[in-house]
Amino acid sequence: PALRRLSRHLLAHYQKGTRPVRDWRTTTNVAIDLMVYAILSVDEKNQVLTTYIWYRQHWTDEFLKWDPAHFDNLTQISLPVESIWVPDILINEFVDVGKSPHVPYVYVSHHGEVQNLKPIQVMTACSLDIYNFPFDVQNCSLTFTSWLHHIRDINLSLWRQPELVKFDRSVFMNQGEWELLYVLSHFQEFSVKSSDSYAEMKFYVVIRRRPLFYTVSLLLPSIFLMVMDIVGFYLPPHSGERVSFKITLLLGYSVFLIIVSDTLPATAVGTPLIGIYFVVCMALLVISLTETILIVCLVHKQDLQPHVPEWVKHLLLERATILLCIRDRKKFSQSRMQSLDTSRQVENNDSTAKLTPYVCEDPRECGAVGGTRSALAFAGRPEGSAPLQEVLRETTAIRQLLEKREEFRDVAREWLQVGYVLDVLLFRVYLAAVLAYSITLGTLWSVWRDA
């Protein structure tokens, strides 16, 4: 058969150990091509990119030529790749031998043109930038060069036009986490320590991560928790529910960070911007809880506090209310004190009902009542019977007690007003900080993506 006769004719005296040129001064030109089939994995920690590519080589072998008329007009034949000379072109970024299928044949035309087509699983080192995870774009290079031969012996060129290589997605599987943007090609010569030059062909594989999964699983839960933290400021400051609510949010956010810690990429040289975002959100939750604790401590236990200082009234109850556009402070104070008065009404009634001539609850009240009673004791006996004098003393003590309690309620109302205005002021500052942080973060992501 013609195939067997041609194969014996070509390989009978073929020497695969030498470069296939009749004149050693002739340069063997190898044209190469690359098509990305799939992005298998991106290991940010080890800085390794695993891709599956279709690789093609094309060169001329001067000892593999024949006349088709002598072999039944046969113009092309497949020969074992182990039987002919193959250029030693490797990828400089190789870090491991991939599980590539072995293709045992090459195609040879009657002009001596050899085509070596094979799929390769490539595990290459790549400098991965995870700063903008999950909106990151990676640019990894695949450098093809002859490991031994100088440019005078083996020169490289591109099989197709650079524009065709750049936007060729005909074989790319576009269903994974990464999408292929384009493939750039660039030829250059390089030398090591002023020695002979080598030819190399660089292919820059530019890929982009699809952020939808990470946006749903990472960003949206964090945003929802921060929104709930802002909504929590509308709980009454004089109740303890706000503290419990914010502590629950902080605990939930801590559990959320523990869950997503394995999802975030980790490198030894940098931290992704989303990691900084999570840390700042945690800090904002802690600041919010601290502000809530401060306000609750301010509006509770007013009976043990003195009157509000005048400078505090001037700054918060006058200047701050105008700045924050808060109107009808007295009306607000009365509405806020209704719940406080209701809770104390039973205690006031019980203490008044159990009031004895010489027993009182508050030490300062006892002092005031005691001074009145001493004055009445040393005063002369007025006209009238002894029971009438006793009723007069008891009535005076009750009036003193009620005046003291009303004074304490006024102090409580003042501190509650101060706490409310301070709570509104801190809430506005906190909200402005959250908005500024969100705008800054969005701007950083947008600017980096546009660049």
FENWO-V942299 format. One record per residue. N is the residue number from 1. RES is the residue in one letter. D_FIRST is the distance of its C-alpha to the first C-alpha in Angstrom with 2 decimals. Layout:
<<N,RES,D_FIRST> <N,RES,D_FIRST>>
//
This chain:
<<1,P,0.00> <2,A,3.80> <3,L,5.58> <4,R,5.58> <5,R,6.32> <6,L,8.65> <7,S,10.13> <8,R,10.98> <9,H,12.30> <10,L,14.46> <11,L,15.82> <12,A,16.35> <13,H,19.83> <14,Y,20.51> <15,Q,24.05> <16,K,24.63> <17,G,28.32> <18,T,29.34> <19,R,29.53> <20,P,26.63> <21,V,28.82> <22,R,29.33> <23,D,33.06> <24,W,34.73> <25,R,37.20> <26,T,34.60> <27,T,34.99> <28,T,32.06> <29,N,32.83> <30,V,31.75> <31,A,32.34> <32,I,33.08> <33,D,33.94> <34,L,35.64> <35,M,36.36> <36,V,38.85> <37,Y,37.87> <38,A,40.94> <39,I,44.09> <40,L,44.19> <41,S,47.52> <42,V,50.21> <43,D,52.24> <44,E,55.43> <45,K,57.03> <46,N,54.24> <47,Q,53.18> <48,V,49.52> <49,L,47.26> <50,T,44.16> <51,T,41.64> <52,Y,38.13> <53,I,36.18> <54,W,32.79> <55,Y,31.98> <56,R,29.54> <57,Q,28.84> <58,H,27.40> <59,W,27.24> <60,T,25.58> <61,D,23.71> <62,E,24.01> <63,F,21.44> <64,L,18.55> <65,K,18.33> <66,W,15.82> <67,D,15.81> <68,P,13.72> <69,A,14.09> <70,H,11.99> <71,F,8.90> <72,D,9.12> <73,N,12.30> <74,L,11.01> <75,T,14.43> <76,Q,14.38> <77,I,12.74> <78,S,14.53> <79,L,15.35> <80,P,17.88> <81,V,21.33> <82,E,22.47> <83,S,20.11> <84,I,21.48> <85,W,25.01> <86,V,26.83> <87,P,30.36> <88,D,33.20> <89,I,34.67> <90,L,36.98> <91,I,39.76> <92,N,43.19> <93,E,44.88> <94,F,42.78> <95,V,45.19> <96,D,42.92> <97,V,39.30> <98,G,38.52> <99,K,36.49> <100,S,33.43> <101,P,30.12> <102,H,27.37> <103,V,24.34> <104,P,21.65> <105,Y,19.30> <106,V,19.85> <107,Y,18.32> <108,V,17.62> <109,S,17.74> <110,H,17.00> <111,H,20.79> <112,G,20.79> <113,E,22.45> <114,V,22.08> <115,Q,23.35> <116,N,24.60> <117,L,26.03> <118,K,27.91> <119,P,31.07> <120,I,33.91> <121,Q,37.18> <122,V,39.63> <123,M,42.99> <124,T,44.94> <125,A,48.54> <126,C,50.42> <127,S,54.07> <128,L,55.07> <129,D,58.33> <130,I,59.92> <131,Y,63.28> <132,N,62.80> <133,F,61.23> <134,P,60.39> <135,F,60.13> <136,D,58.10> <137,V,55.22> <138,Q,52.98> <139,N,51.10> <140,C,48.53> <141,S,46.33> <142,L,42.78> <143,T,42.46> <144,F,39.00> <145,T,39.22> <146,S,37.60> <147,W,39.40> <148,L,39.24> <149,H,38.16> <150,H,40.81> <151,I,40.58> <152,R,39.94> <153,D,36.65> <154,I,35.52> <155,N,37.02> <156,L,36.73> <157,S,36.84> <158,L,36.67> <159,W,33.54> <160,R,35.65> <161,Q,39.22> <162,P,41.91> <163,E,43.35> <164,L,40.13> <165,V,39.86> <166,K,43.56> <167,F,43.76> <168,D,40.29> <169,R,40.95> <170,S,38.04> <171,V,36.70> <172,F,40.03> <173,M,41.51> <174,N,45.10> <175,Q,46.77> <176,G,48.00> <177,E,51.11> <178,W,49.78> <179,E,48.69> <180,L,46.66> <181,L,48.71> <182,Y,46.46> <183,V,44.25> <184,L,45.45> <185,S,43.40> <186,H,44.91> <187,F,43.67> <188,Q,45.91> <189,E,46.19> <190,F,48.11> <191,S,49.27> <192,V,50.90> <193,K,54.17> <194,S,53.61> <195,S,50.36> <196,D,47.14> <197,S,46.11> <198,Y,43.30> <199,A,41.63> <200,E,41.72> <201,M,40.96> <202,K,43.34> <203,F,42.83> <204,Y,46.11> <205,V,45.65> <206,V,48.89> <207,I,49.58> <208,R,52.71> <209,R,54.11> <210,R,55.11> <211,P,58.82> <212,L,59.67> <213,F,59.43> <214,Y,61.50> <215,T,63.99> <216,V,64.65> <217,S,64.77> <218,L,66.48> <219,L,68.34> <220,L,69.79> <221,P,71.48> <222,S,73.02> <223,I,74.26> <224,F,75.75> <225,L,77.64> <226,M,79.01> <227,V,80.15> <228,M,81.93> <229,D,83.61> <230,I,84.96> <231,V,86.13> <232,G,87.93> <233,F,90.40> <234,Y,91.97> <235,L,93.27> <236,P,97.03> <237,P,97.61> <238,H,100.63> <239,S,98.63> <240,G,96.56> <241,E,93.61> <242,R,92.04> <243,V,91.79> <244,S,90.17> <245,F,87.75> <246,K,86.63> <247,I,86.33> <248,T,84.05> <249,L,81.90> <250,L,81.68> <251,L,80.69> <252,G,78.04> <253,Y,76.58> <254,S,76.43> <255,V,74.48> <256,F,72.15> <257,L,71.43> <258,I,70.69> <259,I,68.17> <260,V,66.32> <261,S,66.37> <262,D,62.92> <263,T,61.48> <264,L,62.56> <265,P,60.20> <266,A,61.64> <267,T,61.14> <268,A,63.17> <269,V,63.84> <270,G,65.01> <271,T,66.25> <272,P,65.04> <273,L,67.56> <274,I,67.61> <275,G,68.86> <276,I,71.75> <277,Y,72.35> <278,F,72.76> <279,V,75.12> <280,V,77.27> <281,C,77.42> <282,M,78.65> <283,A,81.24> <284,L,82.40> <285,L,82.88> <286,V,84.96> <287,I,87.04> <288,S,87.58> <289,L,88.78> <290,T,91.09> <291,E,92.61> <292,T,93.20> <293,I,94.93> <294,L,97.14> <295,I,98.22> <296,V,98.90> <297,C,101.04> <298,L,102.90> <299,V,103.85> <300,H,104.81> <301,K,107.99> <302,Q,109.97> <303,D,113.29> <304,L,112.91> <305,Q,112.13> <306,P,114.65> <307,H,114.76> <308,V,111.87> <309,P,112.62> <310,E,113.58> <311,W,110.78> <312,V,108.25> <313,K,109.87> <314,H,109.82> <315,L,106.15> <316,L,104.63> <317,L,107.06> <318,E,107.84> <319,R,105.30> <320,A,102.19> <321,T,103.10> <322,I,103.35> <323,L,100.07> <324,L,98.28> <325,C,100.04> <326,I,101.64> <327,R,104.71> <328,D,107.42> <329,R,107.23> <330,K,110.40> <331,K,109.01> <332,F,105.84> <333,S,107.91> <334,Q,109.98> <335,S,106.94> <336,R,105.30> <337,M,108.50> <338,Q,108.93> <339,S,106.53> <340,L,108.17> <341,D,111.66> <342,T,110.65> <343,S,109.36> <344,R,112.58> <345,Q,115.00> <346,V,115.25> <347,E,115.84> <348,N,118.54> <349,N,120.32> <350,D,120.28> <351,S,121.56> <352,T,124.31> <353,A,125.34> <354,K,125.56> <355,L,127.34> <356,T,130.47> <357,P,133.19> <358,Y,131.96> <359,V,128.21> <360,C,125.37> <361,E,121.64> <362,D,120.85> <363,P,122.65> <364,R,123.30> <365,E,124.71> <366,C,126.95> <367,G,128.21> <368,A,129.05> <369,V,130.71> <370,G,132.55> <371,G,134.01> <372,T,135.26> <373,R,136.83> <374,S,138.54> <375,A,139.98> <376,L,141.26> <377,A,142.70> <378,F,144.69> <379,A,145.82> <380,G,149.11> <381,R,149.39> <382,P,149.34> <383,E,151.58> <384,G,150.46> <385,S,149.66> <386,A,147.22> <387,P,144.59> <388,L,144.37> <389,Q,143.78> <390,E,141.05> <391,V,139.33> <392,L,139.57> <393,R,137.92> <394,E,135.09> <395,T,134.53> <396,T,134.38> <397,A,131.85> <398,I,129.64> <399,R,129.78> <400,Q,128.85> <401,L,125.93> <402,L,124.63> <403,E,124.97> <404,K,122.96> <405,R,120.24> <406,E,120.08> <407,E,119.78> <408,F,116.90> <409,R,115.20> <410,D,115.59> <411,V,113.93> <412,A,111.09> <413,R,110.68> <414,E,110.55> <415,W,107.90> <416,L,105.89> <417,Q,106.02> <418,V,104.92> <419,G,102.08> <420,Y,100.91> <421,V,100.97> <422,L,99.27> <423,D,96.62> <424,V,95.90> <425,L,95.83> <426,L,93.40> <427,F,91.23> <428,R,90.98> <429,V,90.11> <430,Y,87.48> <431,L,85.98> <432,A,85.88> <433,A,84.12> <434,V,81.48> <435,L,80.88> <436,A,80.69> <437,Y,78.23> <438,S,76.03> <439,I,76.05> <440,T,75.25> <441,L,72.34> <442,G,70.90> <443,T,71.33> <444,L,69.48> <445,W,66.50> <446,S,66.51> <447,V,66.83> <448,W,64.02> <449,R,61.66> <450,D,62.54> <451,A,61.99>>
//
